[in-house]
């Protein structure tokens, strides 16, 4: 046994002694490979390069010129492209891994002694997220079930009834997107703007009525200390997902406020004639309005809640209820 070991050592030393380091070059003069030859057979450590100069692959050859043990290949950007082992006959075997150009794992699995994929291989996308399995024994591909975090949830269109204590009737509609910003529109109003007012002119803040069908009787109008304000609001804004099933929304627009005073009218003899709502032009204004809040959308059911303000001092609670569907 000792004689056999000694002979093997002598042969190895003899091969190493006679081996010559050789460099090979591209036509451009750039280094293509470097390693040792024993005659015409590649042995020992070898490295190969892209013409750009970056490392292409590296590993070892045995004394018969077969690739053995671990070899690595690289993308031209320097990131690992693949890694695995060769058996004594130069065949790919055991576990092999492949990588995307960004360095993230692309696939991994086992190879047999002939270098063919066997069993189940796992594949991953460029972000390193598991993509699918492929069983090479049956050539079947299986994908994972949809993620429970709803990352791949479709964008949706919603329509909701919109309510607050000032504008009790309204509608809001728009987009709630899964990954991007959405847009919405809201329109609200109250009935006071439609039920009040007539052809009896206008009143100023001092209670003086001008114009109207009773102007020939003089100006005997008397304020009843009741005021109604008709509101119409038009708003537009943005929606943004926080985490399923929660979105945030924020918008701005204009509020058209029409103010009416309740007035008694007396005829030219001083007798009571009628009571009417008269528009106060001095108090009626167009004002900016701002709102923000949260939207919960689950299973096609849509609910929202937030606040709105015209002066950032008084906050009014807003609510909405409706439905949504895929867009």
Secondary structure as GFF3:
##gff-version 3
##sequence-region A 1 327
A	DSSP	alpha_helix	2	18	.	.	.	ID=ss1
A	DSSP	beta_strand	20	25	.	.	.	ID=ss2
A	DSSP	beta_strand	31	38	.	.	.	ID=ss3
A	DSSP	beta_strand	41	49	.	.	.	ID=ss4
A	DSSP	beta_strand	55	61	.	.	.	ID=ss5
A	DSSP	beta_strand	67	74	.	.	.	ID=ss6
A	DSSP	beta_strand	80	86	.	.	.	ID=ss7
A	DSSP	beta_strand	92	99	.	.	.	ID=ss8
A	DSSP	beta_strand	105	111	.	.	.	ID=ss9
A	DSSP	beta_strand	117	124	.	.	.	ID=ss10
A	DSSP	beta_strand	130	135	.	.	.	ID=ss11
A	DSSP	beta_strand	140	143	.	.	.	ID=ss12
A	DSSP	beta_strand	156	164	.	.	.	ID=ss13
A	DSSP	beta_strand	169	176	.	.	.	ID=ss14
A	DSSP	beta_strand	182	189	.	.	.	ID=ss15
A	DSSP	alpha_helix	192	195	.	.	.	ID=ss16
A	DSSP	beta_strand	202	203	.	.	.	ID=ss17
A	DSSP	beta_strand	209	210	.	.	.	ID=ss18
A	DSSP	three_ten_helix	215	217	.	.	.	ID=ss19
A	DSSP	beta_strand	221	243	.	.	.	ID=ss20
A	DSSP	beta_strand	246	266	.	.	.	ID=ss21
A	DSSP	beta_strand	272	298	.	.	.	ID=ss22
A	DSSP	beta_strand	301	309	.	.	.	ID=ss23
A	DSSP	beta_strand	316	326	.	.	.	ID=ss24
###
